[in-house]
Amino acid sequence: MALLLLLLLGAVVTVPLGERLKLPAPVLMTLIGIAMAFLSFVPNVEIPPEIILPALLPPLLYASVQRTSWRQFTVNKRPIFLLAVALVFVTTAAVAAVANSVVPGLPIAAAVALGALVAPPDPVAATAVAGSLGLPRRLVSILEGEGLFNDVTAIVLYHVAIAAAVSGSFSLPEAFGLLVLSAVVAVAVGLALGWLTIKLMGLLGDATLQVGLTLLVPFVSYVLAEELKGSGVLAVLTTALFLAERTADADDVLGRLTGRTFWEIVDTLVTGVAFGLIGLELQNVFGTADGREWQLVGWGLAIVAVVIGVRLAWLLPATWLAKRLHKRRDVSEEIPTSWRETVVMWWSGMRGVASVALALAIPLETDDGKPFPGRDEIVFIAFAVIMATLVFQGLTLPWLVRRLGVRADGDAEDALAKQLAIRAARAARYRLKEIQEVEEFPDDVVERLQRAAYDIGARISPDMVDEERREAYAQRSARFKAFNRIQREMLSAARHEVLSARSEPGSDPEVVDKVLRYLDVRSLR
């Protein structure tokens, strides 16, 4: 329990520390976990493999989906397919071939299991690292899509390989049927649970209860799909995307602010714990070496080279093909636009939570009671890949990004913000015109409302107005800021007075909290 609290504290502390050191928070948490693993007073951590994926992946995946949309997936389906499906198959095959040849006595089924568990880049690591470096949004979108969908492919491949290694038999039609069945069940569960969640949210009404429901939904979706022999990862993605598209209410300001803040907290804490556990597990992994450390390190480095090399060898032609198809079909998909961006995508392929969970979940015995072939070697090699990609690539990625000069397109983002500001101001003026047709206001009120409608857009993007109007807006904005500052101080005095009533004799805390909540909401507005 104390160790878990330390990991949660580390998850919070590494965020500002990472910003100061210009390093990704997940990498820092992994380093902290490694350091803790080799301290004598830190207990040896043994986590049941079967609870790692259900406990960590659902909230992390759900939080990741909040930052994207269904439109991004549909537009980017070709580059996501090349990375999330095709690249996983290619990496699995390459790793299996090399592992089968360099590790004595490792059967092909066990080698395929190793390939499948190290093939998928971690969606949490990729988005957490890439998102903090100011990369172009199109690269972050592709990395998010790859990270969210490659786990589905890799986990199904892993289960097929494990089943073959345990039973000693393999059937290609059966494996393909398992893949199709897993996807169909997952999508059905995800859509059904998403629909049910929307109905429950309508019944609950209160923003606090609705946010509490969203915390349960990803876990239910994952576990239910797994119980029905479907893909829990795909089920969570389906549910999250369905809810993101169907529950967007422009007027639910409090619910949106509450939900976003809540999931940012969950994402930060669970991410920190997940990567801290990766570091802590390293002690157990070294315990399996049994005097063969240097031999296992050599095998691990060989697989690391394959994983990193195959990603680059695949990305170069895949990016070229995506560019040609992009120009030919004139679609708006987001693809790397230069070799520099392709290199950044290559170096962003870090492994993490899913690979750890799959490695630890390898059975101890086969069906005939014999030890699972090469289990210790597979676990050690898997952690070598995770450490090399997560720590080494994670630590050097910021330097590589700065060196290559890959940055978000600020002009394009400003142009989009200006366009949205104009649309927002136009919508506000149009609504004001509709209201004026049915209600009458004094001329001074109408003038103030028209100016307020105009100011909505100017606050979003001051560049939407010309120089003369910008100066007038700046003067109004200064007066508005002064008014807001004084109003905030007034509301602060009111909150202090109401809060002090909590400790007065005969005061009802529930009534005090109700009044305080009103003042809090009023302050937000």
Beta strands, then each sheet from edge to edge (+ up, - down):
end
